[in-house]
């Protein structure tokens, strides 16, 4: 009890089995980003002080020597050699029918240390208690029930189709969008899950048709991949009823495409964080269609306030940093006293996200505080620029970043990944019709390569900015 046990593998059923086993004996699960390099995996395992790691063969091969040098034991799921003594089959060979001894687990005992996605700097371990996780699960059920009660016609239409509720797990289990919104909620609801090893839009469409998938939870970029795929119209998507969108601010374009391609859908969006067990705000069905751009209304177990740089609360409607207070929030960052002192105050947690609450109390996201561009004293939120430029038919994806400028402090640069031919002046003409003059990009960089993203499909802007500055010969 209390020992940290890491899980370092891609999306496999063994990931979920390991999670249940670890928590059942009162140990603490440490999900590891399986997209990382061996050094990243080693960092998480060592930072958490894990004694044992469940991993797949690929992850084990990268860190085997380090584990051996540091006395860290490993169990390999799906080992290359079936008789590998470190393999999971060998571990459970004599355990059929065995029942673990009951363990006293208090509500405030740690259940999991989940590491932040690390779009900038080293990831921090979010220490999550059993109480916080259980509250999050019940809150997700409450939100689903409320949405169903207010969308009776859509729920009736779904039931009349007669498909077994089936979720496509297309996001990593080591992130809250996969672990909480998919694994926990579907395990509790007894619903079928079709697992993807990693995101592949062509394979996802095949699964929708072949497995009669009814729901998908994905990042906005993944939903755009799906709805804009040339194969979408050729695929039988008659079973697909709901797309849950989260992990980043949702561009209005997503809602338009959903209304066009999946009418009467029961889709929605939300905002949450690793540090809040994915809880924060959400909106599903008709309400989402009527409030485009919002991340939803605050959950009943979450208090939200918008603050200025001095942590003073701002009037409703003003944009500032989002602070939250919730029973589902983390207890602390694991062994990070400096971060705890900076980000926690009187029960409130500083999220680093920028947004506002409108006059009806709905939450709107502006951006991450660290991504904000300050040009001549004016605050510019990259997501505003990105949401406008993504509307151009030739643009597949776009990221706005701030580059150093001698006069203005920073200037706006956009990196654009195209799906059709487009010239710089044509793009800027498009931008001029939609953006204030001070928000217009002064540098446009076209790329044939997809933008760098982390495992949760968020653009890694620090890395992108570094690459652009090196390309342009700029100094920070």
Residue pairs with C-beta under 8 A, 6 or more apart in sequence:
1 25
1 26
1 27
1 103
1 105
2 26
2 27
2 28
2 109
2 110
3 27
3 28
3 51
3 52
4 27
4 28
4 30
4 48
4 49
4 50
4 51
4 113
5 18
5 22
5 27
5 28
5 29
5 30
5 50
5 51
5 52
5 53
5 54
6 29
6 30
6 31
6 32
6 44
6 45
6 48
6 50
6 52
6 53
6 54
6 55
7 15
7 18
7 19
7 22
7 29
7 30
7 31
7 32
7 53
7 54
7 55
7 173
7 174
8 32
8 34
8 41
8 44
8 45
8 53
8 54
8 55
8 56
8 59
8 60
8 63
9 15
9 34
9 54
9 55
9 56
9 59
9 77
10 34
10 56
10 58
10 172
10 197
10 198
11 169
11 172
11 173
11 178
11 195
11 196
11 197
11 198
12 56
12 77
12 78
12 195
12 197
13 195
14 54
14 56
14 77
14 78
14 88
15 54
15 77
15 173
16 173
16 183
16 187
18 29
18 54
18 77
19 29
19 179
19 183
21 100
22 28
22 29
23 29
23 111
23 112
23 130
24 100
24 103
25 100
25 103
26 103
26 104
26 105
26 109
28 110
28 111
28 112
28 113
29 111
29 112
29 113
30 44
30 45
30 48
30 50
30 112
30 113
30 114
30 115
30 125
31 112
31 114
31 115
31 173
31 174
31 175
31 179
32 41
32 44
32 45
32 53
32 59
32 115
32 174
33 40
33 41
33 44
33 115
33 117
33 118
33 123
33 172
33 174
33 455
34 41
34 56
34 59
34 172
34 174
34 455
35 172
35 454
35 455
36 44
37 62
38 62
38 63
38 66
41 59
41 62
41 63
42 63
42 66
43 122
43 123
44 115
44 123
44 125
45 53
45 63
45 67
45 72
46 70
47 115
47 125
47 334
47 335
48 113
48 115
48 125
48 334
50 72
51 72
51 73
52 72
52 73
52 74
52 75
53 63
53 67
53 72
53 73
53 74
53 75
54 74
54 75
54 77
54 88
55 63
55 74
55 75
55 76
55 77
56 76
56 77
56 78
57 76
57 78
57 79
57 80
60 67
60 74
60 76
60 86
64 74
66 72
67 73
67 74
74 86
75 86
75 87
75 88
75 91
76 84
76 86
76 87
76 88
77 87
77 88
78 88
79 86
79 87
79 88
79 89
81 87
82 89
83 90
84 90
105 130
106 130
107 129
107 130
107 131
107 134
108 129
108 130
108 131
108 331
109 129
109 130
110 127
110 128
110 129
110 130
110 331
111 128
111 129
111 130
111 132
111 133
112 128
112 133
113 125
113 126
113 127
113 128
113 334
114 125
114 126
114 128
114 174
114 175
114 176
114 179
114 274
115 123
115 124
115 125
115 126
115 274
116 123
116 124
116 126
116 274
116 275
117 123
117 175
117 274
117 454
117 455
117 456
117 458
118 454
119 368
119 454
119 458
119 460
119 461
119 462
120 370
120 461
120 462
124 333
124 334
124 336
124 339
125 333
125 334
125 335
125 336
126 274
126 275
126 330
126 333
126 334
127 330
127 331
127 332
127 333
127 334
128 277
128 330
128 331
129 331
131 327
132 277
132 327
132 328
132 329
132 330
132 331
133 180
133 184
133 277
133 328
135 277
135 279
135 301
135 327
135 328
136 180
136 184
136 276
136 277
136 278
136 279
136 328
137 180
137 184
137 185
137 188
139 279
139 299
139 300
139 301
139 328
140 180
140 181
140 184
140 185
140 278
140 279
141 185
141 188
141 189
142 299
142 300
143 282
143 284
143 299
144 185
144 284
147 266
147 268
147 284
147 285
148 155
150 285
150 286
150 287
151 266
151 284
151 285
151 286
153 264
154 264
154 265
154 266
154 285
154 286
155 266
157 264
158 214
158 241
158 242
158 266
161 238
161 239
161 241
163 212
163 214
163 239
163 241
164 192
164 212
164 214
165 189
165 191
165 192
165 214
165 215
166 191
166 192
166 193
166 194
166 211
166 212
166 213
166 214
166 215
166 239
167 182
167 186
167 191
167 192
167 193
167 194
167 213
167 214
167 215
167 216
167 217
168 193
168 194
168 196
168 204
168 207
168 208
168 211
168 213
168 215
168 216
168 217
169 178
169 182
169 183
169 193
169 194
169 195
169 196
169 217
170 196
170 199
170 204
170 216
170 217
170 218
170 222
171 177
171 178
171 182
171 199
171 217
171 218
171 219
171 222
171 247
171 456
171 457
172 178
172 455
172 456
173 179
173 182
173 183
174 455
175 247
175 274
175 455
175 456
176 272
176 273
176 274
176 277
176 278
177 217
177 219
177 246
177 247
177 278
177 456
178 217
180 277
180 278
181 217
181 244
181 246
181 278
182 193
182 217
183 193
186 192
186 193
194 207
194 211
194 213
196 203
196 204
196 207
199 218
199 222
199 225
199 457
201 222
201 225
201 226
201 229
202 229
202 231
204 216
204 226
205 226
205 229
205 231
205 232
205 235
205 237
206 235
207 213
208 216
208 235
208 236
208 237
208 239
208 240
209 235
209 236
209 237
212 239
213 239
213 240
214 239
214 240
214 241
214 242
215 240
215 241
215 242
215 243
215 244
216 223
216 226
216 240
216 242
216 243
216 244
217 243
217 244
217 245
217 246
218 226
218 243
218 244
218 245
218 247
218 457
219 245
219 246
219 247
219 248
219 456
219 457
219 458
220 245
220 247
220 248
220 249
220 250
220 251
220 254
221 248
221 397
221 453
221 457
222 457
223 243
223 245
223 254
223 257
223 258
224 251
224 253
224 254
224 257
224 390
224 397
226 232
226 243
227 254
227 257
227 258
227 261
228 257
232 261
237 262
240 262
240 265
241 262
241 265
241 266
242 265
242 266
242 267
242 268
242 284
243 258
243 262
243 265
243 267
244 267
244 268
244 269
244 270
245 254
245 267
245 268
245 269
245 270
246 269
246 270
246 271
246 272
246 278
247 456
247 457
247 458
248 457
248 458
249 295
249 365
249 366
249 367
249 383
249 387
250 269
250 293
250 295
251 386
251 387
251 390
252 292
252 293
252 387
253 387
253 390
253 391
255 288
255 289
255 292
258 265
258 267
259 265
259 289
266 284
266 285
267 284
267 285
267 288
268 282
268 283
268 284
268 285
268 288
268 296
269 282
269 283
269 288
269 294
269 295
269 296
270 278
270 280
270 281
270 282
270 283
270 295
270 296
271 280
271 281
271 282
271 295
271 296
271 353
271 363
271 365
272 278
272 279
272 280
272 281
272 282
273 280
273 351
273 353
274 330
275 329
275 330
275 349
275 351
276 302
276 324
276 326
276 328
276 329
276 330
276 349
277 328
277 329
277 330
279 299
279 301
279 302
279 326
279 328
280 295
280 298
280 299
280 302
280 304
280 324
280 363
281 295
281 296
281 297
281 298
281 299
281 302
281 304
281 362
281 363
282 295
282 296
282 297
282 299
283 291
283 294
283 295
283 296
283 297
283 362
288 294
288 296
291 362
293 364
294 358
294 362
294 363
294 364
295 355
295 362
295 363
295 364
295 365
296 362
296 363
297 361
297 362
297 363
298 304
298 361
298 363
299 326
301 326
301 327
301 328
302 324
302 325
302 326
302 328
303 324
303 325
303 326
304 322
304 323
304 324
304 357
304 363
305 313
305 322
305 323
305 348
306 313
306 314
306 316
306 318
306 319
306 320
306 321
306 322
306 323
306 355
306 356
306 357
307 313
307 314
307 320
307 321
307 323
307 350
308 314
308 320
308 321
309 321
311 323
311 345
311 350
314 320
316 356
316 357
316 358
316 359
316 361
317 356
317 357
317 358
317 359
318 356
319 354
319 355
319 356
319 366
320 354
320 355
320 356
321 350
321 351
321 352
321 353
321 354
321 369
322 351
322 353
322 354
322 355
322 363
323 348
323 349
323 350
323 351
324 348
324 349
324 351
325 347
325 348
325 349
329 349
330 349
332 340
332 344
333 339
333 340
333 343
342 350
343 349
343 350
344 350
352 368
352 369
352 370
353 365
353 367
353 368
353 369
354 365
354 366
354 367
354 368
354 369
354 372
354 381
355 363
355 364
355 365
355 366
356 363
356 364
356 366
357 363
357 364
358 364
365 383
366 381
366 383
366 384
367 381
367 382
367 383
367 384
371 381
371 382
371 401
371 461
372 379
372 380
372 381
372 382
372 402
373 379
373 380
373 381
373 382
373 400
373 401
373 402
373 410
373 412
374 380
374 402
374 409
374 410
375 402
375 405
375 408
375 409
375 410
375 411
375 412
375 438
376 407
376 408
376 409
376 438
377 409
378 438
380 400
380 402
380 412
380 438
380 439
382 399
382 400
382 401
382 402
382 461
383 400
384 435
384 439
385 398
385 400
385 412
385 414
385 431
385 435
385 439
385 441
386 398
386 399
386 400
386 414
388 431
388 434
388 435
389 395
389 398
389 400
389 414
389 416
389 427
389 430
389 431
390 397
390 398
391 434
392 422
392 427
392 430
393 420
394 418
394 419
394 420
394 421
394 422
395 416
395 417
395 418
395 419
395 422
395 427
396 417
396 418
396 419
397 416
397 417
397 450
397 451
397 459
398 414
398 415
398 416
398 417
399 414
399 415
399 451
399 459
399 461
399 464
400 412
400 413
400 414
400 441
401 413
401 414
401 415
401 461
401 464
401 465
401 468
402 410
402 411
402 412
402 413
402 465
403 410
403 411
403 413
403 443
403 465
403 468
403 469
403 472
403 474
404 410
404 411
404 474
404 475
404 476
405 411
411 442
411 443
412 439
412 440
412 441
412 442
412 443
413 441
413 442
413 443
413 444
413 445
413 468
414 441
414 443
414 444
414 445
415 445
415 447
415 451
415 464
415 468
416 422
416 427
416 444
416 445
416 446
416 447
417 446
417 447
417 448
417 449
417 450
417 451
418 446
418 448
422 446
424 444
424 446
427 444
428 440
428 441
428 444
431 440
431 441
432 440
443 472
445 468
445 471
451 459
451 464
452 459
452 460
452 463
452 464
452 467
453 459
453 460
454 460
468 474
469 475
469 476
